[in-house]
């Protein structure tokens, strides 16, 4: 049975105003039992006038009195609880405690923390793709001022400095061209090398930050229309900018889906206020930039307009810009060369995830979701403006969250879902903390999954802007990308868990936030925003950025010797160390004394099962046969790659012959332990069961020569 607590909450009036303070959580009052209830609840006591008596409680049911240890534990628990309570009261009454609890709107400290992260990211990160689009925006200005707009795609091919053709329809480059007109003028006057100019690249990046600010202002206005107070609605903009799904695409990757998102949000705000013409014009702009907006444009039309012909007319109006672009470059070979395959590849992604229907044909889950959403929108009859507002946010949430988890996207497309994931937090009268955590960790899980697949997070995105000009890159770097920080086959071991987690959060978000009757009656949310949740959002964001910076500034460990190569794929020897008597050895002589702190050896043991209880044995023998180092490792912990062994303060003398011997306990539980070899390096004699084999063992000796 569900209890409706909406009576304990002050609702917005018809004009969106409030009847009283909005940021006070409802308090529950515990009911106290009356005297009769207390008597009835007391064992062994008969109520007055009762003709019955209560049988004595058996000794076994009366329980035991606590002994000395129990009494001591009780007293300790009381003292600790009392001390914690006094401490919490003291902290809560302090200036810092009062600040921590005042969350009617974002405070100065909140804005300063977020602002510091924004400014640092603005001057630090730049993904290479935006440089190509920046380049082509100036090519478009060349075409415009030369009176050759229809030759733009050929000009872009001929003049590209990035090596990429202009893969988008011309409106994307037109928006960039308008913003970068000052840069184009400077280039014409001075011959500025704009692709290497930090001020020019920062100016180009500033456009995405501007549209993020437009999107933040739009979600604040939508929140106000939904009934939030002016103060509380500022949290909506704060949450959007601090969202992993918005911050990383805009301020780290510097992608331009935020432009289309800003136009969509302006269109949805007009839709909520009944301004059909403005709604159609904003979506005309959004649809022309990228087709993602169509995912919500069609359902929103059908949610309000049930007549087929007027709905079709609105759809045509919203698609006019895209049709005009196609007609402008119809038959242009350079346009087909530049955009054709790129568009086909993007559309093919919609079909990747699904179930096998017949003869190897995949039935797409996302396509099914979108068809179902269109049918739902047409069938749904909204009762009033409050319900229309709620579904104007819920439908894009379903479409774009579904797109993010059911389609192998470019990770920066998560920006599409970010504003609606944030808005639903403040529309739903319940689950503020839960929804906030779902939004935070859904974005984190998806970004982490794509990071482990090698996307986005590598030191190269730092080198273009101010930070990269002032701080030299570590040479050599310990990690090329964040992916390298995790050893082993991370793609297959960790990514499936992250994706499953994100899909579960997606389903939970849709279920918890469906606009039911209680949702609509209590909308918007007035629960107090715990500042701890805000700090968690900022902490997750800052930690992720720190990992990227680490790939740029952290130097590699000092290596005295290495047969591992970043350009040569190691090959496994065929000798399985788990078979009885098998041994792989390598004799080594070094020209200089080497102080070794760690030894890394390459193995191929990905098929070893967890029940295999064998141990790998590593020995380094001097020329007289004495062991200068011995080490072991469970074979069921080995991966495909190098395994580290700490050697302490080991010194290998110049001219001395050392033998690296690798063996393992015999075991037939399954799997093999093979030694990796570098086929392009054969400096030392390597043997398998006494037979010489080509290549050196993949071996890295951390340390320094003397």
C-alpha positions in Angstrom: 0.0 0.0 0.0 1.5 3.4 -1.0 1.1 6.3 1.3 0.6 9.7 -0.4 2.7 12.3 1.4 1.8 15.1 -0.9 -0.3 16.7 1.8 2.9 17.3 3.8 4.4 19.2 0.9 3.6 22.7 -0.4 2.6 22.6 -4.0 3.0 25.2 -6.7 0.0 27.2 -7.5 -1.5 27.4 -10.9 0.8 30.2 -11.9 3.9 28.4 -10.7 4.2 30.4 -7.4 4.5 28.7 -4.0 2.4 28.8 -1.0 5.4 29.0 1.3 9.0 27.9 1.8 9.9 25.3 -0.8 13.2 23.9 0.6 12.0 22.4 3.9 11.8 18.6 4.0 8.5 17.2 5.5 9.1 15.7 8.9 7.4 12.5 10.2 6.0 12.4 13.6 6.1 9.0 15.4 2.7 8.0 16.8 2.7 7.3 20.6 0.6 4.6 22.1 -2.1 5.4 24.6 -2.3 4.0 28.1 -4.7 1.2 27.0 -2.3 0.3 24.1 0.6 0.2 26.5 -1.2 -2.1 28.8 -2.3 -4.3 26.0 1.3 -4.5 24.9 2.7 -5.5 28.3 3.2 -9.3 28.6 1.7 -11.0 31.6 -0.6 -8.1 32.6 -4.4 -8.4 32.3 -6.5 -5.5 31.2 -9.0 -4.1 33.8 -12.2 -6.0 34.0 -10.7 -9.0 32.1 -11.9 -12.4 33.2 -8.9 -14.1 31.7 -5.4 -14.5 33.1 -2.1 -14.7 31.3 -0.1 -17.8 31.7 3.5 -17.3 33.0 6.2 -16.8 30.4 8.5 -19.9 30.3 12.0 -19.3 31.4 13.4 -20.2 28.0 11.4 -17.3 26.5 12.4 -14.7 29.1 16.0 -14.6 27.8 19.2 -14.2 29.7 20.4 -11.1 31.5 23.7 -9.8 29.9 26.9 -10.8 31.6 29.8 -8.6 32.4 31.1 -8.6 28.8 27.6 -7.8 27.5 27.1 -5.0 30.0 30.5 -3.5 29.2 29.7 -3.6 25.5 26.4 -1.9 26.2 28.1 0.9 28.2 30.7 1.3 25.5 28.1 1.6 22.8 26.2 4.2 24.8 29.3 6.3 25.4 30.3 6.1 21.7 26.8 7.0 20.6 26.7 9.9 23.0 30.1 11.2 21.9 29.1 10.9 18.3 25.8 12.7 18.9 27.5 15.5 20.8 30.1 15.8 18.0 27.4 16.0 15.3 25.5 18.6 17.3 28.7 20.7 17.7 29.5 20.4 14.0 26.0 21.1 13.0 25.9 24.2 15.1 29.2 25.5 13.8 29.5 28.0 10.9 30.8 25.2 8.6 28.0 22.9 9.7 25.4 25.5 9.1 26.9 26.2 5.6 26.9 22.4 4.9 23.2 22.2 5.6 22.1 25.4 3.7 21.4 24.1 0.2 18.4 26.2 -0.9 20.6 27.2 -3.8 24.2 26.6 -4.8 26.5 28.6 -2.5 29.6 30.5 -3.3 31.9 27.6 -2.4 29.9 25.3 -4.8 30.3 27.7 -7.7 34.0 28.3 -6.9 34.7 24.5 -6.9 32.8 24.0 -10.1 34.3 27.1 -11.7 37.9 25.9 -10.9 37.3 22.6 -12.6 35.7 24.3 -15.6 38.5 26.8 -16.0 41.2 24.1 -15.6 39.5 21.9 -18.2 38.9 24.8 -20.6 42.7 25.6 -20.8 43.8 21.9 -20.7 41.8 19.5 -22.9 41.1 19.4 -26.7 40.2 16.4 -28.7 41.6 16.3 -32.3 38.2 16.1 -34.0 37.2 19.7 -33.2 40.4 20.9 -34.9 39.2 19.4 -38.1 35.8 21.1 -37.8 37.5 24.3 -36.9 39.7 24.0 -40.0 36.7 23.4 -42.3 34.7 26.3 -40.8 37.4 28.6 -42.2 37.3 26.7 -45.5 33.6 27.5 -45.6 34.3 31.2 -45.0 36.8 31.0 -47.9 34.0 29.5 -50.1 31.5 32.1 -49.0 33.7 35.1 -49.7 34.8 33.6 -53.0 31.2 33.1 -54.0 31.7 29.3 -54.3 29.4 27.9 -51.5 28.4 25.0 -53.7 32.1 24.0 -54.0 32.6 24.0 -50.2 33.2 20.2 -49.9 35.8 20.2 -52.7 37.5 23.2 -51.2 37.5 21.4 -47.8 39.2 18.4 -49.5 41.8 20.5 -51.3 42.7 22.8 -48.3 42.3 20.5 -45.3 45.1 20.9 -42.7 43.7 18.0 -40.6 43.6 15.3 -43.2 39.9 14.8 -42.7 37.1 15.7 -45.2 34.1 17.8 -44.1 31.9 14.9 -43.0 28.9 16.9 -41.7 26.2 18.8 -43.4 27.0 22.4 -44.0 25.0 23.9 -41.1 27.5 22.5 -38.5 30.3 24.4 -40.3 28.2 27.5 -40.7 27.7 27.8 -36.9 31.5 27.4 -36.5 32.1 29.8 -39.3 30.0 32.6 -37.7 31.8 32.1 -34.4 35.3 31.9 -36.0 34.8 34.9 -38.3 37.2 37.0 -36.2 39.9 34.3 -36.5 39.4 34.1 -40.3 39.9 37.9 -40.6 43.1 37.6 -38.5 44.3 34.8 -40.7 43.7 36.8 -43.9 45.6 39.8 -42.4 48.5 38.0 -40.7 48.7 34.5 -42.1 48.2 33.1 -38.6 48.8 29.3 -38.3 45.5 28.9 -36.6 45.7 25.1 -36.2 48.7 25.6 -33.9 47.6 28.8 -32.3 46.5 28.4 -28.6 44.4 31.6 -28.6 42.6 30.5 -31.8 41.9 27.0 -30.5 40.7 28.4 -27.2 38.4 30.8 -29.0 37.0 27.8 -31.0 36.5 25.8 -27.8 34.8 28.8 -26.2 31.9 28.3 -28.6 31.0 25.0 -27.0 31.2 26.5 -23.5 28.9 29.3 -24.7 26.3 26.7 -25.9 26.7 24.8 -22.6 25.8 28.0 -20.8 22.8 28.4 -23.1 21.7 24.8 -22.3 22.2 25.4 -18.6 20.0 28.6 -18.8 17.4 26.6 -20.8 17.1 23.8 -18.2 16.8 26.5 -15.5 13.9 28.1 -17.4 12.3 24.7 -18.0 12.6 24.0 -14.2 10.9 27.4 -13.5 8.1 26.5 -15.9 7.7 23.2 -14.1 7.2 25.0 -10.8 10.6 25.2 -9.1 11.5 28.4 -7.2 14.1 30.8 -8.6 16.6 29.8 -6.0 16.2 26.0 -6.3 16.2 26.1 -10.1 19.8 27.3 -10.0 20.7 23.8 -8.8 19.4 22.4 -12.1 21.9 24.5 -14.1 24.6 23.5 -11.6 23.8 19.8 -11.9 23.9 20.0 -15.7 27.3 21.6 -15.9 28.7 19.2 -13.2 27.2 16.1 -14.9 29.8 13.7 -16.2 27.6 13.2 -19.3 27.8 16.9 -20.1 31.1 18.1 -18.7 33.3 15.5 -20.4 31.8 15.8 -23.9 31.9 19.7 -23.8 35.0 20.6 -21.8 37.2 17.6 -22.3 36.4 16.2 -25.7 35.0 19.6 -27.0 32.3 18.1 -29.2 29.5 20.1 -30.7 26.4 18.0 -30.0 25.9 20.6 -27.2 24.8 23.0 -30.0 22.0 20.8 -31.1 21.1 20.1 -27.4 20.8 23.8 -26.7 18.4 24.2 -29.6 16.4 21.2 -28.5 16.0 22.5 -25.0 14.9 25.9 -26.3 12.4 24.1 -28.5 11.1 22.0 -25.6 10.7 25.1 -23.4 8.6 26.7 -26.1 6.7 23.4 -26.4 5.8 23.5 -22.7 4.6 27.0 -23.0 2.4 26.2 -26.0 4.4 28.2 -28.5 4.2 25.8 -31.5 6.0 28.1 -34.0 9.0 28.6 -31.8 9.0 24.9 -31.0 9.1 24.0 -34.7 11.8 26.7 -35.5 14.2 25.5 -32.7 13.8 21.9 -33.8 14.3 22.9 -37.4 17.7 24.2 -36.4 18.5 21.2 -34.2 17.4 18.7 -36.9 19.5 20.4 -39.5 22.7 20.2 -37.4 22.4 16.5 -36.5 19.6 14.0 -36.8 19.6 13.0 -33.2 16.9 15.6 -32.5 14.5 13.6 -34.6 14.5 11.0 -31.9 12.4 13.3 -29.7 10.9 15.6 -32.3 8.4 13.1 -33.7 7.2 11.8 -30.3 6.7 15.3 -29.0 4.6 16.2 -32.0 2.4 13.2 -31.5 2.1 13.7 -27.8 0.2 16.9 -28.5 -1.2 16.6 -32.0 -3.4 13.5 -32.7 -4.6 14.6 -36.1 -2.4 12.9 -38.7 -2.3 15.7 -41.4 -1.4 18.6 -39.0 1.2 16.3 -37.3 2.7 15.5 -40.7 2.8 19.1 -41.6 4.7 20.0 -38.4 7.2 17.2 -39.2 7.8 18.6 -42.6 8.4 22.0 -41.2 11.0 20.7 -38.8 12.9 18.8 -41.5 13.0 21.7 -44.1 16.5 22.8 -43.2 17.9 19.3 -43.7 16.1 18.9 -47.0 17.4 22.2 -48.2 21.0 21.2 -47.4 20.6 17.9 -49.3 19.2 19.7 -52.3 22.0 22.3 -52.2 24.6 19.7 -52.7 22.6 17.1 -54.6 24.8 15.5 -57.3 28.0 17.0 -55.9 30.7 14.3 -56.0 32.8 15.9 -53.2 29.8 16.0 -51.0 29.1 12.3 -51.5 32.8 11.4 -51.0 32.9 13.4 -47.8 29.6 12.5 -46.1 28.2 9.3 -47.7 30.1 6.5 -45.9 30.3 8.5 -42.6 26.5 8.8 -42.5 26.0 5.2 -43.4 28.3 4.0 -40.6 26.5 6.1 -38.1 23.1 4.7 -39.1 24.5 1.1 -39.0 25.2 1.5 -35.4 21.5 1.7 -34.6 21.3 -2.0 -35.6 24.2 -3.5 -33.7 22.5 -4.3 -30.4 19.5 -6.6 -30.5 18.6 -10.2 -30.8 19.1 -12.7 -33.6 15.8 -12.8 -35.4 16.5 -15.1 -38.4 19.3 -16.1 -40.7 21.8 -13.9 -38.9 19.5 -10.8 -39.0 19.6 -8.7 -35.9 16.4 -7.1 -34.6 17.6 -3.8 -33.2 16.5 -3.0 -29.6 16.9 0.7 -30.1 14.8 0.8 -33.2 12.1 -1.2 -31.3 12.4 1.3 -28.4 11.9 4.2 -30.7 8.9 2.7 -32.5 7.3 1.9 -29.2 8.0 5.4 -28.0 6.3 6.9 -31.1 3.3 4.6 -30.6 3.1 5.5 -26.9 3.3 9.3 -27.6 0.4 9.0 -30.1 -1.7 6.9 -27.8 -1.1 9.0 -24.7 -3.8 11.6 -23.9 -2.3 14.2 -21.5 -4.8 15.7 -19.2 -3.3 19.1 -18.5 -0.2 21.2 -18.8 1.5 19.6 -15.8 1.3 16.2 -17.4 2.5 17.6 -20.7 5.5 19.2 -19.0 6.4 15.9 -17.3 6.2 13.9 -20.5 8.1 16.5 -22.5 11.0 15.6 -20.2 10.4 11.9 -19.8 10.1 11.1 -23.5 13.5 12.6 -24.4 14.9 10.8 -21.3 13.7 7.5 -22.6 14.9 8.1 -26.2 18.4 9.4 -25.3 19.2 7.2 -22.4 18.1 4.3 -24.5 20.3 5.5 -27.3 23.3 5.7 -24.9 23.0 2.2 -23.5 21.6 0.3 -26.5 23.8 1.7 -29.3 27.6 1.6 -29.5 27.8 5.4 -29.5 30.7 7.8 -29.7 30.9 8.5 -25.9 30.5 12.2 -26.3 27.0 11.6 -27.5 26.0 11.1 -23.9 25.5 14.9 -23.9 22.1 14.2 -25.5 20.8 12.5 -22.4 22.4 14.8 -19.8 19.8 17.6 -19.5 16.9 15.3 -19.3 18.6 13.1 -16.7 19.1 16.2 -14.6 15.7 17.7 -15.1 13.9 14.5 -14.0 15.8 14.6 -10.7 14.0 17.9 -9.9 10.6 17.0 -11.4 10.1 13.8 -9.5 8.8 14.6 -6.0 10.7 11.6 -4.6 14.1 9.9 -4.9 16.2 13.1 -5.2 19.4 11.4 -3.8 18.8 8.1 -5.6 18.1 9.8 -8.9 21.2 12.0 -8.4 23.4 9.0 -7.8 21.9 7.1 -10.8 22.6 10.1 -13.1 26.2 10.5 -11.7 27.2 6.8 -11.9 25.4 6.0 -15.2 27.5 8.7 -16.8 30.6 7.5 -15.0 30.0 3.8 -16.0 29.6 4.6 -19.7 32.6 6.9 -19.8 34.7 4.4 -17.9 33.6 1.7 -20.3 34.6 3.7 -23.3 37.8 4.7 -21.6 38.8 1.1 -21.1 38.1 0.5 -24.8 40.7 3.1 -25.6 38.5 6.2 -26.2 38.9 9.8 -25.1 41.4 9.6 -22.3 45.0 9.8 -23.4 47.7 12.4 -22.9 47.5 13.6 -26.4 44.3 15.7 -25.7 46.4 17.9 -23.4 49.2 19.0 -25.7 47.2 21.5 -27.8 46.2 24.1 -25.2 47.7 26.2 -22.4 48.5 23.5 -20.0 50.3 21.5 -22.6 52.3 24.5 -23.6 53.4 25.3 -20.1 53.9 21.8 -18.7 56.1 19.4 -20.7 54.9 15.9 -21.4 56.6 13.2 -19.4 59.2 11.4 -21.6 58.7 8.6 -21.6 55.1 8.4 -20.2 54.2 5.7 -17.8 50.8 5.3 -19.5 49.7 6.4 -22.9 46.0 6.4 -21.9 43.9 5.8 -18.8 43.3 2.3 -20.2 46.9 1.4 -19.7 46.6 2.0 -15.9 44.7 -1.3 -15.7 46.7 -4.4 -16.6 45.3 -7.4 -18.4 42.5 -7.7 -20.9 40.3 -5.0 -19.5 38.0 -5.0 -22.5 36.5 -8.4 -21.7 37.0 -8.4 -18.0 35.6 -5.1 -16.9 33.7 -3.4 -19.7 30.8 -5.9 -19.6 30.2 -5.2 -15.9 30.2 -1.5 -16.6 27.8 -1.8 -19.5 25.4 -4.1 -17.5 25.6 -1.6 -14.6 24.7 1.3 -16.9 21.8 -0.6 -18.5 20.4 -1.5 -15.0 20.6 2.2 -14.0 18.8 3.1 -17.2 15.9 0.7 -16.5 15.8 1.9 -12.8 15.7 5.5 -14.0 12.8 4.9 -16.3 10.8 2.9 -13.8 11.3 5.3 -10.9 10.6 8.4 -12.9 7.5 7.5 -14.9 5.1 10.4 -14.5 2.3 8.6 -12.5 -0.5 10.3 -10.8 1.5 10.8 -7.5 4.4 12.1 -9.5 2.3 14.7 -11.2 0.5 15.7 -8.0 3.8 16.2 -6.1 5.8 17.8 -8.9 8.3 19.4 -8.6 10.8 18.0 -6.0 11.2 20.0 -2.8 13.5 17.6 -0.8 16.6 19.1 0.7 19.7 18.6 -1.5 22.4 17.1 0.7 25.7 18.9 0.1 27.5 15.6 0.4 25.8 14.5 -2.8 27.0 17.7 -4.6 30.6 17.1 -3.4 30.4 13.5 -4.6 29.5 14.8 -8.1 32.4 17.2 -8.1 34.8 14.7 -6.6 34.0 12.0 -9.2 34.5 14.6 -12.0 37.8 15.9 -10.5 39.1 12.4 -10.0 38.4 11.4 -13.6 40.2 14.5 -14.9 43.2 13.8 -12.6 43.6 10.4 -14.3 43.8 12.0 -17.7 46.4 14.5 -16.5 48.4 11.6 -14.9 48.8 10.0 -18.4 50.5 13.2 -19.5 52.7 14.2 -16.5 53.6 10.9 -14.8 56.9 9.5 -16.2 57.6 5.9 -16.8 59.6 3.9 -14.3 63.3 3.9 -15.0 64.0 0.9 -17.2 67.5 -0.6 -17.3 66.7 -3.3 -19.9 63.6 -4.2 -21.9 62.8 -6.6 -24.7 59.2 -5.5 -24.7 58.3 -3.3 -27.7 55.3 -1.1 -28.3 55.4 -1.8 -32.0 56.1 -5.6 -32.0 53.3 -8.0 -31.0 54.7 -10.7 -28.7 54.2 -14.3 -29.6 53.8 -17.2 -27.2 56.2 -20.1 -27.2 54.5 -23.4 -27.5 56.0 -24.9 -24.3 53.3 -25.2 -21.6 54.9 -24.7 -18.2 52.1 -26.7 -16.5 53.2 -29.9 -18.2 55.6 -32.1 -16.2 59.3 -31.3 -16.6 58.8 -28.3 -18.9 61.2 -25.4 -18.4 62.0 -22.2 -20.4 65.4 -20.6 -19.8 67.4 -17.6 -21.1 71.1 -16.8 -20.5 71.8 -13.1 -20.2 75.0 -11.1 -20.0 74.9 -7.3 -19.5 77.6 -4.8 -20.4 77.0 -2.7 -17.2 76.1 -3.3 -13.6 72.3 -3.0 -13.2 70.5 -2.2 -10.0 67.1 -3.9 -10.4 64.0 -3.0 -8.4 61.4 -4.9 -10.3 61.3 -7.6 -13.0 58.4 -7.9 -15.4 58.0 -11.1 -17.5 55.5 -11.7 -20.3 53.1 -14.7 -20.2 50.1 -15.9 -22.1 47.9 -17.5 -19.5 44.5 -16.2 -20.3 42.9 -19.7 -20.4 44.0 -20.8 -17.0 40.9 -21.6 -14.9 40.4 -20.4 -11.3 40.6 -23.9 -9.8 44.1 -24.3 -11.0 46.2 -24.1 -7.8 49.6 -24.3 -9.4 52.3 -21.8 -8.7 54.7 -20.2 -11.2 58.4 -20.3 -10.2 60.9 -17.6 -11.3 64.6 -18.1 -10.6 67.5 -15.9 -11.6 70.7 -18.0 -11.3 74.3 -16.8 -11.3 77.0 -18.5 -13.3 77.8 -20.8 -10.4 74.2 -22.0 -10.1 73.3 -20.0 -7.0 69.9 -18.2 -7.0 70.3 -14.5 -6.8 66.5 -14.1 -7.0 63.5 -16.4 -6.6 59.9 -15.5 -6.9 56.5 -17.2 -7.3 53.0 -16.2 -8.5 49.7 -18.1 -8.6 49.1 -19.2 -12.2 45.4 -18.4 -11.9 46.3 -14.7 -11.4 48.4 -14.4 -14.6 47.1 -12.5 -17.6 48.0 -12.1 -21.2 50.8 -9.6 -20.7 53.6 -8.8 -18.3 53.5 -9.9 -14.7 55.6 -7.9 -12.2 58.0 -9.4 -9.6 59.5 -7.2 -6.9 63.2 -7.9 -6.6 64.3 -5.7 -3.8 67.8 -4.4 -4.0 69.1 -6.7 -6.7 72.4 -5.9 -8.4 73.4 -7.7 -11.6 77.1 -7.5 -12.3 78.5 -6.6 -15.7 80.0 -9.5 -17.6 78.4 -12.1 -15.4 76.2 -14.8 -17.0 72.7 -15.0 -15.5 70.1 -17.6 -16.3 66.4 -16.8 -16.1 64.6 -20.1 -15.4 60.8 -20.3 -15.6 58.9 -23.4 -14.3 55.5 -24.2 -12.8 53.9 -26.9 -10.7 52.3 -29.7 -12.7 48.6 -29.3 -13.1 45.9 -30.6 -15.5 42.9 -28.5 -14.3 42.8 -26.7 -17.7 44.6 -23.9 -19.5 48.2 -23.3 -20.4 51.0 -21.0 -19.2 53.1 -20.0 -22.1 56.0 -17.6 -22.2 55.9 -14.5 -24.5 58.7 -13.9 -26.9 59.8 -10.9 -28.9 60.3 -12.3 -32.4 62.2 -9.2 -33.5 64.9 -9.4 -30.8 67.3 -12.3 -30.4 70.1 -10.9 -28.2 70.3 -13.8 -25.8 70.1 -17.6 -26.0 66.6 -18.8 -25.1 65.8 -22.5 -24.7 62.7 -24.6 -24.1 63.5 -27.9 -22.5 67.0 -27.5 -23.7 66.2 -26.7 -27.3 67.1 -23.3 -28.6 64.2 -21.2 -29.7 64.2 -17.9 -31.6 63.4 -14.6 -29.9 64.0 -13.2 -26.5 61.7 -13.6 -23.5 59.6 -10.5 -23.0 61.4 -9.1 -20.0 61.6 -5.7 -18.4 64.1 -4.8 -15.7 63.1 -1.7 -13.8 66.1 0.1 -12.4 69.3 1.8 -13.5 72.7 1.0 -14.9 75.7 1.9 -12.9 
